[in-house]
Amino acid sequence: MKAERHDTTIIGGGVAGLSAATFTARHGLDTLVVDSGDSILRRNAHLENFPGFPAGVNARRLLDLLGEQAEAAGATRHEATVTEVTRTDEGFVVETDEDDRYRTEYVVAATKNEVGYLGDIDGVGVIERGKAFVDVDERGRTGVEGLYAAGRLAEKPHQAIVCAGHGAEVGATLLEDDDRPFYHDWVAPEGYFTDRGRDLPPGCEEIDDEERERREDASLEAVRDRFAEPHPDEQETHPSLRRD
């Protein structure tokens, strides 16, 4: 089977993986998220420590919104379980349980504590502390060029906001390593830079009042729509307690 090509393949569609995908896709990398669909956050009854939601938020709703945002940034999502990642001269080949094959320059592993699919890659350090973690530097890089780990898999605290933030940091690190013209992801009011005689930094844009109001109206409508009704999915529990 011919392998589909992507710039970046992110393994895991939880908060870390989707945050990383939003950054890499938004800044021009063809980004694929391969997700088994079983993020542990879906078991959370009500997420109460994620900034921006003073009364908490339905965890499944949050994951849906993060996925929607990654797609809006340009990422593609595919539901499958990654079974193996192998190193090649041009990067990596990612294989799934559905016999999909993806060639990719970069891989971000963000699958909580699952590391088996990385087992055949020399240079990947695995830390066993009751659960398995991938050894990374302070920016999420592994010992293999082009391979990163984000969130809980990188031994970050078991907190959604921490893992989301680390996913974003890993995405930004990948962009730096790719030498993308990236400064900071900021939409500025018209003239903020240019009226001071400064060039617009990479990754930024200036918008006028009309465009700002249009974007704010769209954001308000999106929030009203997504939170108009309770989330339709049933509450999930621990796999050992599930009944067929």
CYANA upper distance limits for C-alpha pairs under 8 A (distance plus 0.5 A):
  1 MET  CA    101 ARG  CA      7.95
  2 LYS  CA    101 ARG  CA      7.76
  3 ALA  CA    100 ASP  CA      7.95
  3 ALA  CA    101 ARG  CA      5.20
  3 ALA  CA    102 TYR  CA      5.40
  3 ALA  CA    103 ARG  CA      6.38
  4 GLU  CA    101 ARG  CA      6.86
  4 GLU  CA    102 TYR  CA      5.22
  4 GLU  CA    103 ARG  CA      6.49
  5 ARG  CA    102 TYR  CA      6.12
  5 ARG  CA    103 ARG  CA      5.20
  5 ARG  CA    104 THR  CA      6.36
  6 HIS  CA     30 ASP  CA      5.91
  6 HIS  CA     31 THR  CA      6.70
  6 HIS  CA     32 LEU  CA      7.23
  6 HIS  CA    102 TYR  CA      7.55
  6 HIS  CA    103 ARG  CA      6.75
  6 HIS  CA    104 THR  CA      5.44
  6 HIS  CA    105 GLU  CA      7.74
  7 ASP  CA     29 LEU  CA      6.17
  7 ASP  CA     30 ASP  CA      5.44
  7 ASP  CA     31 THR  CA      6.58
  7 ASP  CA    104 THR  CA      5.68
  7 ASP  CA    105 GLU  CA      5.71
  7 ASP  CA    106 TYR  CA      6.80
  8 THR  CA     24 THR  CA      8.21
  8 THR  CA     29 LEU  CA      7.14
  8 THR  CA     30 ASP  CA      6.69
  8 THR  CA     31 THR  CA      5.27
  8 THR  CA     32 LEU  CA      6.78
  8 THR  CA    104 THR  CA      6.16
  8 THR  CA    105 GLU  CA      6.50
  8 THR  CA    106 TYR  CA      5.15
  8 THR  CA    107 VAL  CA      6.28
  8 THR  CA    108 VAL  CA      8.11
  9 THR  CA     31 THR  CA      6.33
  9 THR  CA     32 LEU  CA      5.27
  9 THR  CA     33 VAL  CA      6.39
  9 THR  CA     34 VAL  CA      7.77
  9 THR  CA    104 THR  CA      6.77
  9 THR  CA    106 TYR  CA      6.79
  9 THR  CA    107 VAL  CA      5.46
  9 THR  CA    108 VAL  CA      6.92
 10 ILE  CA     17 GLY  CA      6.68
 10 ILE  CA     20 ALA  CA      8.40
 10 ILE  CA     21 ALA  CA      7.45
 10 ILE  CA     31 THR  CA      7.90
 10 ILE  CA     32 LEU  CA      6.57
 10 ILE  CA     33 VAL  CA      5.18
 10 ILE  CA     34 VAL  CA      6.68
 10 ILE  CA    107 VAL  CA      6.22
 10 ILE  CA    108 VAL  CA      5.15
 10 ILE  CA    109 ALA  CA      6.58
 10 ILE  CA    110 ALA  CA      7.60
 11 ILE  CA     17 GLY  CA      7.41
 11 ILE  CA     33 VAL  CA      6.48
 11 ILE  CA     34 VAL  CA      5.56
 11 ILE  CA     35 ASP  CA      6.73
 11 ILE  CA     82 VAL  CA      7.64
 11 ILE  CA    107 VAL  CA      7.91
 11 ILE  CA    108 VAL  CA      6.63
 11 ILE  CA    109 ALA  CA      5.47
 11 ILE  CA    110 ALA  CA      6.11
 11 ILE  CA    111 THR  CA      6.93
 12 GLY  CA     17 GLY  CA      5.97
 12 GLY  CA     18 LEU  CA      8.39
 12 GLY  CA     33 VAL  CA      7.26
 12 GLY  CA     34 VAL  CA      6.43
 12 GLY  CA     35 ASP  CA      5.17
 12 GLY  CA     36 SER  CA      7.54
 12 GLY  CA     39 SER  CA      8.41
 12 GLY  CA    109 ALA  CA      7.27
 12 GLY  CA    110 ALA  CA      5.41
 12 GLY  CA    111 THR  CA      5.30
 13 GLY  CA     17 GLY  CA      5.61
 13 GLY  CA     18 LEU  CA      6.04
 13 GLY  CA     33 VAL  CA      6.99
 13 GLY  CA     34 VAL  CA      7.31
 13 GLY  CA     35 ASP  CA      5.36
 13 GLY  CA     36 SER  CA      8.10
 13 GLY  CA     37 GLY  CA      7.63
 13 GLY  CA     39 SER  CA      7.43
 13 GLY  CA     67 GLY  CA      8.20
 13 GLY  CA    110 ALA  CA      8.03
 13 GLY  CA    111 THR  CA      8.31
 14 GLY  CA     18 LEU  CA      6.55
 14 GLY  CA     39 SER  CA      5.90
 14 GLY  CA     40 ILE  CA      8.40
 14 GLY  CA     41 LEU  CA      7.88
 14 GLY  CA     63 LEU  CA      7.40
 14 GLY  CA    110 ALA  CA      8.00
 14 GLY  CA    111 THR  CA      8.20
 15 VAL  CA     19 SER  CA      6.49
 15 VAL  CA     63 LEU  CA      7.32
 15 VAL  CA     66 LEU  CA      7.65
 15 VAL  CA    160 ALA  CA      7.18
 15 VAL  CA    161 ILE  CA      8.48
 15 VAL  CA    163 CYS  CA      6.97
 15 VAL  CA    164 ALA  CA      5.38
 15 VAL  CA    167 GLY  CA      7.88
 16 ALA  CA     20 ALA  CA      6.74
 16 ALA  CA    110 ALA  CA      6.76
 16 ALA  CA    150 ALA  CA      6.48
 16 ALA  CA    151 GLY  CA      5.67
 16 ALA  CA    163 CYS  CA      5.64
 16 ALA  CA    164 ALA  CA      4.93
 16 ALA  CA    165 GLY  CA      7.69
 16 ALA  CA    166 HIS  CA      7.02
 16 ALA  CA    167 GLY  CA      4.58
 16 ALA  CA    168 ALA  CA      7.66
 17 GLY  CA     21 ALA  CA      6.64
 17 GLY  CA     33 VAL  CA      7.99
 17 GLY  CA    108 VAL  CA      7.98
 17 GLY  CA    109 ALA  CA      8.15
 17 GLY  CA    110 ALA  CA      5.86
 17 GLY  CA    150 ALA  CA      7.54
 17 GLY  CA    151 GLY  CA      8.32
 17 GLY  CA    164 ALA  CA      8.33
 17 GLY  CA    167 GLY  CA      6.43
 18 LEU  CA     22 THR  CA      6.69
 18 LEU  CA     33 VAL  CA      8.08
 18 LEU  CA     66 LEU  CA      6.66
 18 LEU  CA     67 GLY  CA      6.67
 18 LEU  CA     70 ALA  CA      6.61
 18 LEU  CA    164 ALA  CA      8.45
 18 LEU  CA    167 GLY  CA      7.97
 19 SER  CA     23 PHE  CA      7.20
 19 SER  CA     66 LEU  CA      7.69
 19 SER  CA     70 ALA  CA      7.81
 19 SER  CA    164 ALA  CA      6.30
 19 SER  CA    165 GLY  CA      7.94
 19 SER  CA    167 GLY  CA      5.71
 19 SER  CA    168 ALA  CA      5.56
 19 SER  CA    171 GLY  CA      8.05
 20 ALA  CA     24 THR  CA      6.86
 20 ALA  CA    167 GLY  CA      5.10
 20 ALA  CA    168 ALA  CA      5.22
 20 ALA  CA    169 GLU  CA      7.87
 20 ALA  CA    170 VAL  CA      6.77
 20 ALA  CA    171 GLY  CA      4.82
 20 ALA  CA    172 ALA  CA      8.19
 21 ALA  CA     25 ALA  CA      6.30
 21 ALA  CA     31 THR  CA      6.99
 21 ALA  CA     32 LEU  CA      8.22
 21 ALA  CA     33 VAL  CA      7.61
 21 ALA  CA     70 ALA  CA      6.40
 21 ALA  CA     75 ALA  CA      6.93
 21 ALA  CA    171 GLY  CA      7.36
 22 THR  CA     26 ARG  CA      6.33
 22 THR  CA     69 GLN  CA      7.30
 22 THR  CA     70 ALA  CA      4.91
 22 THR  CA     71 GLU  CA      8.16
 22 THR  CA     73 ALA  CA      6.24
 22 THR  CA     74 GLY  CA      8.28
 22 THR  CA     75 ALA  CA      7.54
 22 THR  CA    168 ALA  CA      8.37
 22 THR  CA    171 GLY  CA      8.46
 23 PHE  CA     27 HIS  CA      6.85
 23 PHE  CA     73 ALA  CA      8.38
 23 PHE  CA    168 ALA  CA      7.03
 23 PHE  CA    171 GLY  CA      5.97
 23 PHE  CA    172 ALA  CA      7.03
 24 THR  CA     28 GLY  CA      7.18
 24 THR  CA     29 LEU  CA      5.98
 24 THR  CA     30 ASP  CA      8.32
 24 THR  CA     31 THR  CA      7.19
 24 THR  CA    171 GLY  CA      6.19
 24 THR  CA    172 ALA  CA      7.85
 24 THR  CA    174 LEU  CA      8.11
 24 THR  CA    175 LEU  CA      7.15
 25 ALA  CA     29 LEU  CA      5.55
 25 ALA  CA     30 ASP  CA      6.58
 25 ALA  CA     31 THR  CA      5.97
 25 ALA  CA     70 ALA  CA      7.90
 25 ALA  CA     73 ALA  CA      6.08
 25 ALA  CA     74 GLY  CA      5.70
 25 ALA  CA     75 ALA  CA      5.87
 26 ARG  CA     73 ALA  CA      5.20
 26 ARG  CA     74 GLY  CA      6.83
 27 HIS  CA    175 LEU  CA      8.37
 27 HIS  CA    180 ARG  CA      8.27
 27 HIS  CA    182 PHE  CA      8.23
 27 HIS  CA    203 GLY  CA      7.81
 30 ASP  CA     74 GLY  CA      8.09
 30 ASP  CA     75 ALA  CA      7.40
 31 THR  CA     74 GLY  CA      7.86
 31 THR  CA     75 ALA  CA      5.41
 31 THR  CA     76 THR  CA      6.78
 32 LEU  CA     75 ALA  CA      6.29
 32 LEU  CA     76 THR  CA      5.33
 32 LEU  CA     77 ARG  CA      6.28
 32 LEU  CA     78 HIS  CA      7.93
 33 VAL  CA     75 ALA  CA      7.61
 33 VAL  CA     76 THR  CA      6.64
 33 VAL  CA     77 ARG  CA      5.19
 33 VAL  CA     78 HIS  CA      6.69
 34 VAL  CA     77 ARG  CA      6.52
 34 VAL  CA     78 HIS  CA      5.47
 34 VAL  CA     79 GLU  CA      6.28
 34 VAL  CA     80 ALA  CA      6.61
 34 VAL  CA     81 THR  CA      7.68
 34 VAL  CA     82 VAL  CA      7.75
 35 ASP  CA     77 ARG  CA      7.92
 35 ASP  CA     78 HIS  CA      6.81
 35 ASP  CA     79 GLU  CA      5.40
 35 ASP  CA     80 ALA  CA      6.13
 35 ASP  CA     81 THR  CA      6.89
 35 ASP  CA     82 VAL  CA      8.50
 36 SER  CA     79 GLU  CA      5.89
 36 SER  CA     80 ALA  CA      5.30
 36 SER  CA     81 THR  CA      5.32
 36 SER  CA     82 VAL  CA      8.39
 37 GLY  CA     79 GLU  CA      6.93
 37 GLY  CA     80 ALA  CA      8.23
 38 ASP  CA     42 ARG  CA      7.75
 40 ILE  CA     44 ASN  CA      8.08
 41 LEU  CA     59 ALA  CA      6.73
 41 LEU  CA     60 ARG  CA      7.82
 41 LEU  CA    160 ALA  CA      8.33
 42 ARG  CA     59 ALA  CA      6.41
 42 ARG  CA     60 ARG  CA      5.78
 42 ARG  CA     63 LEU  CA      8.39
 42 ARG  CA    235 GLN  CA      8.27
 42 ARG  CA    236 GLU  CA      6.91
 43 ARG  CA     59 ALA  CA      8.40
 43 ARG  CA    235 GLN  CA      7.25
 43 ARG  CA    236 GLU  CA      5.21
 43 ARG  CA    237 THR  CA      5.68
 43 ARG  CA    238 HIS  CA      7.47
 44 ASN  CA     59 ALA  CA      6.54
 44 ASN  CA    236 GLU  CA      8.15
 45 ALA  CA     58 ASN  CA      7.64
 45 ALA  CA     59 ALA  CA      7.62
 45 ALA  CA    235 GLN  CA      7.31
 46 HIS  CA     56 GLY  CA      7.03
 46 HIS  CA     57 VAL  CA      6.44
 46 HIS  CA     58 ASN  CA      5.63
 46 HIS  CA     59 ALA  CA      6.52
 47 LEU  CA     56 GLY  CA      5.87
 47 LEU  CA     57 VAL  CA      5.78
 47 LEU  CA     58 ASN  CA      6.55
 47 LEU  CA     59 ALA  CA      6.01
 48 GLU  CA     53 PHE  CA      8.03
 48 GLU  CA     54 PRO  CA      8.20
 48 GLU  CA     55 ALA  CA      7.38
 48 GLU  CA     56 GLY  CA      4.62
 48 GLU  CA     57 VAL  CA      7.05
 49 ASN  CA     56 GLY  CA      7.42
 49 ASN  CA    160 ALA  CA      8.39
 49 ASN  CA    161 ILE  CA      8.03
 50 PHE  CA     56 GLY  CA      7.62
 50 PHE  CA     57 VAL  CA      8.50
 50 PHE  CA    160 ALA  CA      7.38
 50 PHE  CA    161 ILE  CA      6.11
 51 PRO  CA    161 ILE  CA      7.98
 53 PHE  CA     57 VAL  CA      6.67
 57 VAL  CA     61 ARG  CA      7.78
 57 VAL  CA     62 LEU  CA      7.42
 58 ASN  CA     62 LEU  CA      6.87
 58 ASN  CA    231 HIS  CA      7.86
 59 ALA  CA     63 LEU  CA      6.84
 60 ARG  CA     64 ASP  CA      6.68
 60 ARG  CA    231 HIS  CA      7.88
 60 ARG  CA    233 ASP  CA      8.30
 61 ARG  CA     65 LEU  CA      6.70
 61 ARG  CA    231 HIS  CA      6.86
 62 LEU  CA     66 LEU  CA      6.69
 63 LEU  CA     67 GLY  CA      6.62
 64 ASP  CA     68 GLU  CA      6.61
 65 LEU  CA     69 GLN  CA      6.58
 66 LEU  CA     70 ALA  CA      6.71
 67 GLY  CA     71 GLU  CA      6.77
 68 GLU  CA     72 ALA  CA      6.62
 69 GLN  CA     73 ALA  CA      6.70
 70 ALA  CA     74 GLY  CA      7.06
 70 ALA  CA     75 ALA  CA      6.01
 71 GLU  CA     75 ALA  CA      5.13
 71 GLU  CA     76 THR  CA      6.58
 71 GLU  CA     77 ARG  CA      8.00
 80 ALA  CA     96 THR  CA      6.74
 80 ALA  CA     97 ASP  CA      7.04
 80 ALA  CA     98 GLU  CA      7.14
 81 THR  CA     96 THR  CA      5.87
 81 THR  CA     97 ASP  CA      6.09
 81 THR  CA     98 GLU  CA      8.26
 82 VAL  CA     94 VAL  CA      7.50
 82 VAL  CA     95 GLU  CA      6.25
 82 VAL  CA     96 THR  CA      4.63
 82 VAL  CA     97 ASP  CA      6.82
 82 VAL  CA    117 TYR  CA      7.19
 83 THR  CA     94 VAL  CA      8.39
 83 THR  CA     95 GLU  CA      6.29
 83 THR  CA     96 THR  CA      5.51
 83 THR  CA     97 ASP  CA      6.53
 83 THR  CA    116 GLY  CA      8.10
 83 THR  CA    117 TYR  CA      5.57
 84 GLU  CA     94 VAL  CA      6.51
 84 GLU  CA     95 GLU  CA      5.77
 84 GLU  CA     96 THR  CA      7.43
 84 GLU  CA    116 GLY  CA      8.14
 84 GLU  CA    117 TYR  CA      4.65
 84 GLU  CA    118 LEU  CA      6.88
 84 GLU  CA    119 GLY  CA      8.43
 85 VAL  CA     92 PHE  CA      7.12
 85 VAL  CA     93 VAL  CA      6.16
 85 VAL  CA     94 VAL  CA      5.10
 85 VAL  CA     95 GLU  CA      6.86
 85 VAL  CA    117 TYR  CA      6.24
 85 VAL  CA    118 LEU  CA      6.17
 85 VAL  CA    120 ASP  CA      8.02
 85 VAL  CA    121 ILE  CA      8.04
 86 THR  CA     92 PHE  CA      6.01
 86 THR  CA     93 VAL  CA      5.79
 86 THR  CA     94 VAL  CA      7.20
 86 THR  CA    118 LEU  CA      8.09
 86 THR  CA    120 ASP  CA      7.14
 86 THR  CA    121 ILE  CA      6.73
 87 ARG  CA     91 GLY  CA      6.50
 87 ARG  CA     92 PHE  CA      5.06
 87 ARG  CA     93 VAL  CA      7.06
 87 ARG  CA    121 ILE  CA      6.96
 88 THR  CA     92 PHE  CA      5.69
 88 THR  CA     93 VAL  CA      7.51
 90 GLU  CA    104 THR  CA      8.36
 90 GLU  CA    105 GLU  CA      6.98
 91 GLY  CA    103 ARG  CA      7.86
 91 GLY  CA    104 THR  CA      6.34
 91 GLY  CA    105 GLU  CA      4.88
 91 GLY  CA    106 TYR  CA      7.05
 91 GLY  CA    146 GLY  CA      7.62
 92 PHE  CA    103 ARG  CA      6.30
 92 PHE  CA    104 THR  CA      5.84
 92 PHE  CA    105 GLU  CA      6.65
 92 PHE  CA    106 TYR  CA      7.63
 92 PHE  CA    107 VAL  CA      7.96
 93 VAL  CA    101 ARG  CA      7.11
 93 VAL  CA    102 TYR  CA      5.98
 93 VAL  CA    103 ARG  CA      5.09
 93 VAL  CA    104 THR  CA      6.81
 94 VAL  CA    100 ASP  CA      8.45
 94 VAL  CA    101 ARG  CA      6.11
 94 VAL  CA    102 TYR  CA      5.52
 94 VAL  CA    103 ARG  CA      6.98
 94 VAL  CA    104 THR  CA      8.12
 95 GLU  CA     99 ASP  CA      6.97
 95 GLU  CA    100 ASP  CA      6.07
 95 GLU  CA    101 ARG  CA      5.15
 95 GLU  CA    102 TYR  CA      7.05
 96 THR  CA    100 ASP  CA      5.79
 96 THR  CA    101 ARG  CA      7.33
105 GLU  CA    146 GLY  CA      7.22
106 TYR  CA    146 GLY  CA      5.26
106 TYR  CA    147 LEU  CA      6.43
106 TYR  CA    148 TYR  CA      8.45
107 VAL  CA    146 GLY  CA      6.89
107 VAL  CA    147 LEU  CA      5.44
107 VAL  CA    148 TYR  CA      6.70
108 VAL  CA    147 LEU  CA      6.51
108 VAL  CA    148 TYR  CA      5.15
108 VAL  CA    149 ALA  CA      5.90
108 VAL  CA    150 ALA  CA      7.35
109 ALA  CA    147 LEU  CA      8.13
109 ALA  CA    148 TYR  CA      6.59
109 ALA  CA    149 ALA  CA      5.10
109 ALA  CA    150 ALA  CA      6.75
109 ALA  CA    153 LEU  CA      8.00
110 ALA  CA    149 ALA  CA      6.35
110 ALA  CA    150 ALA  CA      5.53
110 ALA  CA    151 GLY  CA      6.66
110 ALA  CA    152 ARG  CA      7.84
110 ALA  CA    153 LEU  CA      6.48
111 THR  CA    115 VAL  CA      8.27
111 THR  CA    152 ARG  CA      8.15
111 THR  CA    153 LEU  CA      6.69
112 LYS  CA    151 GLY  CA      7.55
112 LYS  CA    152 ARG  CA      5.38
112 LYS  CA    153 LEU  CA      5.01
113 ASN  CA    131 LYS  CA      6.74
113 ASN  CA    132 ALA  CA      5.73
113 ASN  CA    133 PHE  CA      6.44
113 ASN  CA    152 ARG  CA      7.51
113 ASN  CA    153 LEU  CA      5.74
114 GLU  CA    132 ALA  CA      7.44
114 GLU  CA    153 LEU  CA      8.05
115 VAL  CA    119 GLY  CA      7.46
115 VAL  CA    126 VAL  CA      8.35
115 VAL  CA    132 ALA  CA      7.38
115 VAL  CA    133 PHE  CA      7.90
115 VAL  CA    134 VAL  CA      8.01
118 LEU  CA    124 VAL  CA      7.94
119 GLY  CA    124 VAL  CA      8.44
122 ASP  CA    144 VAL  CA      8.26
123 GLY  CA    142 THR  CA      8.35
123 GLY  CA    143 GLY  CA      5.69
123 GLY  CA    144 VAL  CA      6.13
124 VAL  CA    134 VAL  CA      7.68
124 VAL  CA    135 ASP  CA      7.73
124 VAL  CA    142 THR  CA      6.79
124 VAL  CA    143 GLY  CA      6.11
124 VAL  CA    144 VAL  CA      6.90
125 GLY  CA    134 VAL  CA      6.29
125 GLY  CA    135 ASP  CA      5.46
125 GLY  CA    136 VAL  CA      8.37
125 GLY  CA    142 THR  CA      7.90
125 GLY  CA    143 GLY  CA      7.55
126 VAL  CA    132 ALA  CA      7.04
126 VAL  CA    133 PHE  CA      6.16
126 VAL  CA    134 VAL  CA      5.17
126 VAL  CA    135 ASP  CA      6.25
127 ILE  CA    132 ALA  CA      6.15
127 ILE  CA    133 PHE  CA      5.50
127 ILE  CA    134 VAL  CA      6.47
127 ILE  CA    135 ASP  CA      6.82
128 GLU  CA    132 ALA  CA      5.19
128 GLU  CA    133 PHE  CA      6.95
129 ARG  CA    133 PHE  CA      8.32
132 ALA  CA    153 LEU  CA      7.97
133 PHE  CA    152 ARG  CA      8.19
133 PHE  CA    153 LEU  CA      5.45
133 PHE  CA    154 ALA  CA      6.26
133 PHE  CA    155 GLU  CA      6.31
134 VAL  CA    142 THR  CA      7.96
134 VAL  CA    149 ALA  CA      7.21
134 VAL  CA    153 LEU  CA      6.44
134 VAL  CA    154 ALA  CA      5.87
134 VAL  CA    155 GLU  CA      7.86
135 ASP  CA    142 THR  CA      6.73
135 ASP  CA    143 GLY  CA      8.37
135 ASP  CA    154 ALA  CA      7.09
136 VAL  CA    140 GLY  CA      5.63
136 VAL  CA    141 ARG  CA      5.62
136 VAL  CA    142 THR  CA      5.05
136 VAL  CA    143 GLY  CA      7.66
136 VAL  CA    148 TYR  CA      8.03
136 VAL  CA    149 ALA  CA      7.43
136 VAL  CA    154 ALA  CA      6.96
137 ASP  CA    141 ARG  CA      5.91
137 ASP  CA    142 THR  CA      7.12
139 ARG  CA    169 GLU  CA      7.38
139 ARG  CA    170 VAL  CA      6.60
139 ARG  CA    173 THR  CA      6.94
140 GLY  CA    148 TYR  CA      5.98
140 GLY  CA    149 ALA  CA      5.93
140 GLY  CA    150 ALA  CA      6.63
140 GLY  CA    154 ALA  CA      7.50
140 GLY  CA    169 GLU  CA      8.43
140 GLY  CA    170 VAL  CA      6.07
140 GLY  CA    173 THR  CA      8.25
141 ARG  CA    145 GLU  CA      8.20
141 ARG  CA    146 GLY  CA      8.34
141 ARG  CA    147 LEU  CA      6.98
141 ARG  CA    148 TYR  CA      5.13
141 ARG  CA    149 ALA  CA      7.12
141 ARG  CA    170 VAL  CA      8.35
142 THR  CA    147 LEU  CA      6.41
142 THR  CA    148 TYR  CA      5.89
142 THR  CA    149 ALA  CA      7.34
143 GLY  CA    147 LEU  CA      8.32
146 GLY  CA    174 LEU  CA      8.43
148 TYR  CA    170 VAL  CA      7.75
149 ALA  CA    153 LEU  CA      6.86
149 ALA  CA    154 ALA  CA      6.01
149 ALA  CA    170 VAL  CA      8.14
150 ALA  CA    154 ALA  CA      5.79
150 ALA  CA    163 CYS  CA      7.72
150 ALA  CA    166 HIS  CA      6.60
150 ALA  CA    167 GLY  CA      5.71
150 ALA  CA    170 VAL  CA      6.90
151 GLY  CA    155 GLU  CA      7.37
151 GLY  CA    156 LYS  CA      6.00
151 GLY  CA    162 VAL  CA      7.93
151 GLY  CA    163 CYS  CA      4.66
151 GLY  CA    164 ALA  CA      7.38
151 GLY  CA    166 HIS  CA      6.17
151 GLY  CA    167 GLY  CA      6.44
152 ARG  CA    156 LYS  CA      5.30
152 ARG  CA    157 PRO  CA      7.03
152 ARG  CA    158 HIS  CA      6.86
152 ARG  CA    163 CYS  CA      6.79
156 LYS  CA    162 VAL  CA      7.56
156 LYS  CA    163 CYS  CA      6.94
156 LYS  CA    166 HIS  CA      8.36
157 PRO  CA    162 VAL  CA      7.20
157 PRO  CA    163 CYS  CA      7.80
158 HIS  CA    162 VAL  CA      8.19
158 HIS  CA    163 CYS  CA      7.95
159 GLN  CA    163 CYS  CA      6.78
160 ALA  CA    164 ALA  CA      6.53
161 ILE  CA    165 GLY  CA      6.51
162 VAL  CA    166 HIS  CA      6.64
163 CYS  CA    167 GLY  CA      6.60
164 ALA  CA    168 ALA  CA      6.87
165 GLY  CA    169 GLU  CA      6.73
166 HIS  CA    170 VAL  CA      6.58
167 GLY  CA    171 GLY  CA      6.66
168 ALA  CA    172 ALA  CA      6.73
169 GLU  CA    173 THR  CA      6.55
170 VAL  CA    174 LEU  CA      6.61
171 GLY  CA    175 LEU  CA      6.88
172 ALA  CA    176 GLU  CA      6.79
173 THR  CA    177 ASP  CA      6.68
174 LEU  CA    178 ASP  CA      6.62
175 LEU  CA    179 ASP  CA      6.74
175 LEU  CA    180 ARG  CA      5.88
175 LEU  CA    182 PHE  CA      7.67
176 GLU  CA    180 ARG  CA      6.44
176 GLU  CA    182 PHE  CA      7.68
181 PRO  CA    202 PRO  CA      5.84
181 PRO  CA    203 GLY  CA      7.53
182 PHE  CA    201 PRO  CA      8.37
182 PHE  CA    202 PRO  CA      5.48
182 PHE  CA    203 GLY  CA      5.56
183 TYR  CA    201 PRO  CA      6.60
183 TYR  CA    202 PRO  CA      5.71
183 TYR  CA    203 GLY  CA      6.07
183 TYR  CA    204 CYS  CA      7.95
184 HIS  CA    201 PRO  CA      8.29
184 HIS  CA    202 PRO  CA      7.78
184 HIS  CA    203 GLY  CA      6.10
184 HIS  CA    204 CYS  CA      7.05
185 ASP  CA    203 GLY  CA      5.70
185 ASP  CA    204 CYS  CA      6.23
186 TRP  CA    203 GLY  CA      7.42
186 TRP  CA    204 CYS  CA      5.49
186 TRP  CA    205 GLU  CA      7.34
187 VAL  CA    204 CYS  CA      6.21
187 VAL  CA    205 GLU  CA      5.60
187 VAL  CA    206 GLU  CA      6.36
187 VAL  CA    207 ILE  CA      7.65
188 ALA  CA    192 TYR  CA      6.69
188 ALA  CA    204 CYS  CA      7.69
188 ALA  CA    205 GLU  CA      6.55
188 ALA  CA    206 GLU  CA      5.18
188 ALA  CA    207 ILE  CA      6.95
189 PRO  CA    206 GLU  CA      5.79
189 PRO  CA    207 ILE  CA      5.82
189 PRO  CA    208 ASP  CA      6.70
189 PRO  CA    209 ASP  CA      8.05
189 PRO  CA    212 ARG  CA      8.39
190 GLU  CA    194 THR  CA      8.50
190 GLU  CA    206 GLU  CA      5.30
190 GLU  CA    207 ILE  CA      5.39
190 GLU  CA    208 ASP  CA      5.41
190 GLU  CA    209 ASP  CA      8.12
191 GLY  CA    195 ASP  CA      5.08
191 GLY  CA    196 ARG  CA      7.95
191 GLY  CA    206 GLU  CA      7.36
192 TYR  CA    196 ARG  CA      7.59
192 TYR  CA    206 GLU  CA      7.72
193 PHE  CA    197 GLY  CA      7.27
193 PHE  CA    198 ARG  CA      5.71
193 PHE  CA    199 ASP  CA      7.09
193 PHE  CA    200 LEU  CA      6.54
194 THR  CA    198 ARG  CA      5.56
194 THR  CA    199 ASP  CA      6.59
194 THR  CA    200 LEU  CA      7.13
200 LEU  CA    204 CYS  CA      7.03
200 LEU  CA    205 GLU  CA      7.41
200 LEU  CA    206 GLU  CA      8.47
207 ILE  CA    211 GLU  CA      6.44
207 ILE  CA    212 ARG  CA      6.81
208 ASP  CA    212 ARG  CA      6.67
209 ASP  CA    213 GLU  CA      6.61
210 GLU  CA    214 ARG  CA      6.73
211 GLU  CA    215 ARG  CA      6.69
212 ARG  CA    216 GLU  CA      6.67
213 GLU  CA    217 ASP  CA      6.56
214 ARG  CA    218 ALA  CA      6.75
215 ARG  CA    219 SER  CA      6.67
216 GLU  CA    220 LEU  CA      6.68
217 ASP  CA    221 GLU  CA      6.69
218 ALA  CA    222 ALA  CA      6.63
219 SER  CA    223 VAL  CA      6.77
220 LEU  CA    224 ARG  CA      6.70
221 GLU  CA    225 ASP  CA      6.57
222 ALA  CA    226 ARG  CA      6.58
223 VAL  CA    227 PHE  CA      6.50
224 ARG  CA    228 ALA  CA      6.20
237 THR  CA    241 LEU  CA      7.11
237 THR  CA    242 ARG  CA      7.17
238 HIS  CA    242 ARG  CA      7.18
